[in-house]
């Protein structure tokens, strides 16, 4: 049996590793036109900042793949013949398969702005983007970033590490307010200003203006302001990289439609990771989950289905983490930008304005449903257990020390948090 995997991100590589774990004899081919070897895409920013090299970002030595009989093909899939089970490659002869795993990832969003294809305008998603960024930031005076998500804040930190001034356009009236509740969004917004980012809230890109050589020289905002810049980073999110799959018999919408077994409408074809869209989303989860750990879990799940028995994708609690300059962020469970019906919240913020805890619970039963933490690290296993056991908010507050993940000599804040909770509920 030959299993072909298109895409060598965390989803595709997890599938390959676990396919080999479950089946010693199948042939496995991983195809990618980005890089030959798997690397940690989340570490791209640290290569640019000089903290790591590309070699440092590869979780496995180059010999690992041959030893485990996983063929790596550095090539580009132009099209797929689903009936004949063949992949048309950019270079070389077509590749036949018995089973196909689509782990084709995402691409940076563009929304048809005039000038969006000028030299000096780019997204930040893959290794090619990083190479382009090195070229595009050489000897520039100012950069401008469009889009207030996680990639945008990472790009701002990268540019500031090289003393490149940054203007940051965010269409909302507070940073990432479509994801974060008001208090947390305000905290991060203040922190961005403190790092000397020229943050422009409630401001949108209207047009990108060229110089005489076809390179970006400035942008125009929806408020009629012209801002000079030599780099425009387009970071208004990503979307599934499935353009080459349109007009085929594969069912797609925003992503490749799959059931809870990660199976598509075509027999022996599966989709995982950023490109997969669940026909019926799981409770309190999005139809497309573009997060590192969900991609890994989906790769492991589909490998089990192919080699052993059909296995449903069953992620446990929702969680995520990120970093806003030097403030770490974690979320467990469900914390929406605005409270849902029947929910109550408790919010504590440290006087330094750089640490906070937000807890959400059911008003009628007191059941704890989610937490946001900024500047305070929490134990994943503890919160997963509390959420699965449907613990009360009172129990969580009283046992918060159990969940602290900060090193021994860090300041502890549980006493202040517990006191504030009792004051708020007295």
N, C-alpha and C positions, 0 to 999 in steps of 0.2 A: 504493500500500500504506500503510495506517495502522497504526502500531505504538503501542500504549498501554502506558505504564509506570506501575504503581501504586507510589509511594514515591519520594521525592527525596533519599534518603541517598546515600552514596558508591556503592553498587551501582547504583541506578537512574540516577543522573546519569552514571556512567561508561558505562553502556549507551547512554544518549542521545547522549553526545558521540561515541562511536565508531560508533554507527549513522549519524550525520550524516557522519562522516569517510568511511565506506565507501559511503554512498548519498546522493547529492545531492538526490534527488527524493522520497524517502519522507516521509510525514507522521508527525511524532513528537509525542506528547502525554504529558507527565509530570504525574501527578495526586498531590497530597498535601494532607492536611488539617492538617498540622503548621505549615508555613510555605510561602509562595509560592516563595521563593528557596532554593536549596541553600546550606547553611552547614556549617561543620565542627562536628559534634556533639561531637567530643572537646575542643572549646574552651569548652564550656558553663561549666566551672568557672571559667575565667578571666574570663568576663563577670561572674559573681557576685562574684569577688574584686576587680573593678575594674581588671584588667589590660587588658581589651579591651572593645569594644562589639559589639553584634550585627553592625553594618556591617563591623567588622574581621574577622569570622569567615567572610565570604562570599568564597570563592576567585575568583569571577567578578563583574564589574560587571553591574548589572541589564540593561544594553543587550546583553550577550553573547547572551542567549537569543533575542531577536528577530532579531539579526543572523544567527544560525545556524539560524533557523527551527525552534526547539524551543519548542512551546507549553507554557506552565506553567499548570496549572489548579488553583487553590486550592479544593479541594472534597473531599468524603469519599465513598468508594465503599461503598455499603451492601451490595450483593450483585452477583453476576456470573451472567449467563446464558451458560454456556459453549456451549450448543447454538446459540443465536442470535448469539453473539459480541457481547454488549452489557453495558455496565457501568451499573448503577443507581446514580445519584448522589443525595446528600442534597439537593442543590439543582439544579434544572434538569432538562432532558430526558436520557434515557439516551444514553450514548456508545457508538457502534459501533467495533469494531476488526477488523483482519485478523490481527494477531499481538499477543499479550499477554505482558508481562514482569511477574511478581510480585516486587516488591522491597519487601515490606511490613514488613520489619524485625522488631524484638522489642518486648516489653513487660516491665515489671518484675514479678518473681515475687511472688505472694501465696500463702500456704499455709493460708488459712482461720483465722487467729488471731482470736479474739474481739476486736472493736474495731478491726479493720484498716481499716475504712472511715470512721473518725471524722475530723473536721476536725483538721488538724495531722499527719495520717499520710500519707506519700507515698513514691514512689520517685524516682529521678533518672535519666531516660533522654532526654527530649526537651525542646523549648523550653517546652511547656506546664508541664512539671515545674519548670523554672527560674522561670517566672512564679509558680507556686504557692509555691516555696521563698521567694521574696522576701516574699510575704504571710505565710507561716507562721512566718518567723523574726523578724518584727517585734516587738521588745521582749520576747523570751523570755529565760528564765533558764538553761535547760539543754536540750540536744538529746540524743537517744539514737539510735544507729545499730544496725541488726540485719543481720548478714551480713558475713563476713570476706573479701570479694573486692575487686577493683580499684575498683568504684564506691563501695564503703563507705569506702575510704581517701581517695578524692578528696573525698567529701562531708565527711569529718572535716577535711581541710585547708581546705575552703571555709568551714566553720563557724568554725574557729579563727581564720581571717583576720579575722573580725568579733568576735573575743573572746567567742564563745559556747562555754561549757564543753560537752564532749562525753563521753558514756559510749558505749562500743563493745562490743556483745555478739558474741562469736565462739564458736560451739559446739565448735570443735576446741580442742586444748590448746596450740596455737601458731598464729599468724596464717598463713592461706592454706596450711596444711600439707597440704591435699589436692592442691595444685599444686606447691609448693616442697619440695625436700628439707629435712631437719631443720636443717642448718647455716644455710641461707639464710633459712628461716622464723624461726629464732631471731634472726638479725641484724635482720630487719625488725621483729620483735616488740619487741626492745629499742629500736629507733628510734621506734616508736609511743609507747612509754612516755616516752621522752625529750622528746617533744613535748606532754607533759602530757595525753595522752588517758587517760581512765579506762577502760582496756581490761579487760574481764571475759572471761577465757578459760574454756572448758568451761561456758559459760552460754548458755541458750536463752531465747527469748521464749515466755512462756506466754499472756499476756493483755495487752491494752491497755485502760487504765481511763479512763472519761470524767469530765469535770466536769459541772456542772448544765446547761451550755450545749451539750453534745455535742462538746466539744473534748477532745483528749487531755490528761490531767493527770498520768498516771503509767503505768508498766508493771509487770507482775508477771513475775518470772523463774521458770524451772523449779526454782529452789532456794528459792522462797517469799519472795524479797526484793522489796519494792516500791521502785521508783526513780522519783522525781518528774521529770517532763520535760514540755515543751510542744510538742516536735516529735519525731516518730518517723520516721526515714528507713529505709524497707524496701529493703535492698540485697542480698538473698540471690540475686543473679544475675538473668538475664533468660531469657525463652523466646520462641519464634517467635510473632508476632502474627497468628495464623491462625484465631481463633475464628469469624470471619464466613465462613470457607471450609469449616467442618465441615458435614456432612450435604449435601455436594455430590458430584458424581462425580469431583472431584479427589482423588487418593490422598494422604492425610496420615497421619503418626504424630505425633511431637513437632513436626516441621516438614512442609513440602511435599516429598514424595518426588520426587527427580530422579535421572536417570542421569548419567554422566560428561560428557554434553553439556549438562547443566542443563535437559534436557527433562522435562516432567511426563508423566503418562499420557494427557493430552489434547493432541491435535495443535495446534500453533501457540501453546501455552502453556508458558512457561518460568518458573523460579523461581531467584532469585539472592540472595546475601547472607545475613543473619541468619536468614531464614525457610526457607532451602533445606536439606534433609536428604538426603544421598546414600544411595541404596539399598545401595550397596556402597562403604563408606569406603575411601579410598586408604590405603596402608600407613603406619602410624604417625601417622595423622591421624584426627580425630573426624568423625562423620557430619554434625555441624552445626559450621561454622567461623564463629564470631561475632567476627571480627577485621577491622579496617579494610582491610588490604591484600588479604585474600582476597575481600572484597566487591568491591573495585575490579577485581581480576583476573577475577572471575566476570562482571562487567558487560562488560568488554572481550571476554571469550570468547564470550558469548552474542550480542553485536553482530556478531562475525565469522561466527558460525553463521547468523544471520538474513540477512545481506547478501552473504556470499561463499560459504563452504562450511562444512559441519559441522566444528566444531573441538572437540576434547576439552579439558576443563579439566585442566591439568597444572601445578599449582603446584610450585615447586622446593622448597628446604628449608623446614622449618617455622621461623618466627622470630616473635618478639613483643617488645614493649618497653612499659615503664610507668615510673611515677615514684612513689616512696613518700616523700612530703614532699620532701626535697632529695637523696634517693638514687635515681639512675637505674638501671634494670634492663633488661638485654637477654638474650635467649635465642636460640640457634641450634641447629638439629638437635634431638635427642631427649634431654631430661634429665627423667626421671620422678621423682616423690617418693621412690620406693624403687628401688634398682637392680634391673634385670631379670637373669634368669639369664645368666651368662657375661659380665656387665659389671663393670668396675672403675672407681673414681673417684679423682680427685686434687682436693683442696680446699686453697686458700690464702686466708687472711684477714689483712688488714692490722691492725697493732696498734691502730689507732684504732677498730676494730670497725664501720666504715662502708664498707669496700671488701672485695670477695672475688671469687674466681674458682672455679668448679666445672667440671671437665672429666670427661666420661665416655667410656670407650673399651672395646673388646673385650679381655677378659682373654687370650684365646688368640693373637690376631693383633696386638694393639696398635692396631687401627683406631679413630681418633677418631670419635665419634658425636654429641657435643653439648657445649654450654658454657652456663653461666649466668654473667653478670657483673653485679656490683653496684658502682656508684661508679666504674667504669672503662668508658669507651666503646670499642666495638670496631667495626671496619669490616665492614659486611654483605657486600660483594663478596668480601672475602678469605675469610671463613668459608664463604660459599657455595661458593667454588672448592675450598677444602680438603675440605669434606664431599663434594662431587661427585667429587673425585679420590680419595676414601677415604684421605686422608693419615693417617699414624701419629701417635699422641700425642706421640712423641718429636719428630717434625717440627714439630708445632704449637707445642710448648714452645720449641724452638730458634728459631722464626721469629715468635714472638709480637709482636715489635716491629713487624713488617710490618702487623699488624692493629690497631695502636693508632690511635684516632680522636681522642684528646684534643688540645686545642690545644698550641701550642709550649711554653708556659711552665708547663704542668701537670706535676706530679710523675710520673715514670715508675716502674713497679714490675716490669718484666719480669725484671730481674736477680734480685730477691728471689723471684719466682715460680719462675724456673728453678732457683735454688739449692734452694728448698724441694722441688721435684719430684725433684731428684737425691738429696737427703737421704732422701726417702721411698722411693726406689727403689734405694738403695745396698745 
